[in-house]
Amino acid sequence: MKSDDAVSEILGFVLVLGLVIILVSLVTAATLPNMIKEAEIKENEKAAFVFEGIKRDMDTFCLAEVSGMKRQYILDISDKALVSVSHGKKVGSTYREVKITYEANNILAEDVWIAIESGGLFWNKKRILPSSFLMVVNPEDTPEQMEYGGKVRIEYSYLGHIFEGGRECHLFSIRLL
């Protein structure tokens, strides 16, 4: 006759292993969405902090009026985020207003749009810092650019102030690297 002594030990091991797998699955299903949402919120807040620093630097450059001042920030973003430099309204015959934008299409957290432009610093179309100066670029020197995900370097330098279209403007060169 055959002996079935080892069957109960194997069956017990399989049942315990199945129970552990079910518990791990339940814990993961309950906590993973919160972890992803928190990570997305933290990334968006980090981007807002960087954009606030850029705005503060640009305002300082405009106040100091020393051409050649340069700065760069590195923004580490997910592959679902986009950083762009785009041209706005034309100012005079050569220059255009500039806009630096961060857009994140998050999975669980709310989608975010942050922008620096001559109107100030915006978060989801709401102004969080007022405008200080009219910032313009020469389209030949500052092309429109977009970068998706990864480490995006935002480099900008102050080229001086100019009078264009009857207004005082502050000229910048901006690049995404």
ZAMARTOR-205961 format. One line per field, with one value per residue (C-alpha): x, y, z. Coordinates in Angstrom, 3 decimals, padded with zeros to 6 digits. Example, Ala and Ser with C-alpha at 12.3 -4.5 7.8 and 13.67 -1.06 7.14 Angstrom:
# residues 2
X <- c(012.300:013.670)
Y <- c(-004.500:-001.060)
Z <- c(007.800:007.140)
# end
This chain:
# residues 177
X <- c(000.000:000.994:001.624:-000.069:001.890:003.587:000.365:-000.930:002.383:002.446:-001.226:-000.652:002.332:000.324:-002.573:-000.282:001.551:-001.787:-002.892:000.349:-000.069:-003.669:-002.649:000.222:-002.131:-004.749:-002.194:-000.687:-004.101:-005.004:-001.733:-000.269:-002.745:-002.056:001.687:001.422:-000.810:001.572:004.542:002.711:001.727:005.310:006.662:004.198:005.114:008.803:008.125:006.202:009.135:011.568:009.288:009.000:012.823:013.065:010.536:012.384:015.721:014.279:012.824:016.184:018.001:015.559:016.058:019.852:019.931:023.309:023.416:025.019:023.577:022.870:021.229:019.953:017.726:017.450:013.930:013.589:010.105:008.122:007.582:003.995:005.179:006.146:008.290:008.113:009.284:006.867:006.419:003.506:002.361:004.625:006.273:007.444:008.897:011.372:010.654:007.991:006.753:007.962:006.189:007.832:005.325:005.177:002.284:001.744:-000.966:-001.073:-002.575:-004.187:-003.414:-005.007:-003.455:-001.226:-000.311:002.347:003.556:005.876:004.978:004.841:001.553:003.255:003.447:000.333:-000.875:-003.794:-004.665:-004.720:-002.100:-000.045:002.630:001.978:003.825:006.857:008.337:007.573:009.870:010.651:012.904:014.293:012.686:015.927:017.891:015.235:013.415:010.207:011.096:009.441:010.945:009.080:010.190:013.572:016.018:015.214:017.675:016.155:018.890:018.217:020.303:019.485:020.508:019.425:016.473:015.174:012.441:010.149:006.666:006.701:007.323:010.322:011.026:013.586:015.279:016.147:017.635:016.045:016.902:015.811:018.766)
Y <- c(000.000:003.569:005.948:009.391:010.840:013.647:014.779:016.712:018.612:019.579:020.514:022.661:024.397:025.148:026.554:028.772:029.965:030.757:032.690:034.720:035.512:036.646:038.871:040.466:041.082:042.728:044.958:045.959:046.697:048.863:050.839:051.081:053.683:055.936:055.550:056.453:059.435:060.727:060.358:062.309:065.075:065.303:065.538:068.329:070.246:069.870:071.289:074.214:074.901:074.915:077.231:079.570:079.663:080.430:083.271:084.663:084.505:086.194:088.983:089.412:089.554:092.228:094.295:093.986:094.815:093.137:091.415:088.014:086.657:082.971:080.182:076.676:074.242:070.487:069.147:065.361:064.495:061.389:060.285:061.592:065.194:067.835:070.952:073.496:076.948:078.745:082.193:084.411:087.759:089.716:092.760:095.285:093.974:091.372:090.124:087.868:087.267:083.952:081.192:078.284:075.517:072.279:069.902:066.590:064.137:062.174:058.723:059.242:062.819:065.781:066.910:069.943:072.920:075.352:078.317:081.296:084.139:087.911:087.675:085.910:082.350:080.213:076.873:075.355:078.750:080.447:083.128:082.299:085.016:088.354:089.633:091.783:092.536:092.039:089.168:088.727:086.595:086.844:083.882:083.357:082.997:081.102:078.490:076.873:073.546:070.585:067.878:064.796:063.074:062.437:065.086:068.369:071.234:074.694:077.215:080.936:084.073:087.755:089.742:093.209:095.529:097.047:099.463:097.883:098.893:101.813:099.519:098.492:094.793:092.463:090.205:086.602:083.609:080.317:076.745:073.262:070.873)
Z <- c(000.000:-000.597:002.274:002.259:005.186:003.169:001.449:004.450:004.818:001.135:001.200:004.302:002.668:-000.505:001.546:003.642:000.506:-001.159:001.915:001.907:-001.804:-001.240:001.705:-000.248:-003.186:-000.962:000.766:-002.594:-004.102:-001.107:-000.764:-004.273:-005.611:-002.618:-003.081:-006.797:-006.049:-003.347:-005.719:-008.456:-006.025:-004.747:-008.327:-009.177:-006.017:-006.869:-010.351:-008.833:-006.494:-009.450:-011.446:-008.466:-008.318:-012.024:-011.699:-008.679:-010.557:-013.645:-011.514:-009.772:-013.114:-014.330:-011.172:-011.284:-015.023:-015.468:-018.835:-019.047:-015.793:-016.345:-014.370:-014.890:-013.062:-013.551:-013.306:-012.975:-014.255:-015.177:-018.741:-018.507:-018.024:-020.581:-020.210:-023.030:-024.038:-026.340:-027.832:-026.954:-028.323:-030.614:-029.021:-031.606:-034.822:-033.542:-030.048:-028.569:-025.062:-023.615:-021.717:-019.877:-019.188:-017.202:-017.891:-016.109:-017.110:-013.894:-013.486:-010.075:-008.933:-010.670:-013.952:-013.469:-015.639:-014.332:-016.393:-016.122:-018.442:-018.421:-016.516:-013.593:-012.314:-012.862:-011.431:-013.380:-014.947:-011.501:-010.856:-007.765:-008.243:-009.939:-012.968:-012.381:-015.781:-019.460:-020.449:-024.127:-026.290:-029.780:-031.635:-033.572:-030.326:-028.324:-030.407:-029.199:-027.583:-025.827:-023.650:-022.371:-019.185:-017.669:-016.531:-018.252:-017.869:-018.103:-018.880:-019.103:-019.295:-019.081:-022.143:-020.964:-021.144:-024.348:-025.349:-027.903:-028.952:-026.521:-023.520:-021.487:-021.984:-020.449:-022.983:-022.105:-023.859:-022.766:-023.706:-022.681:-022.647)
# end
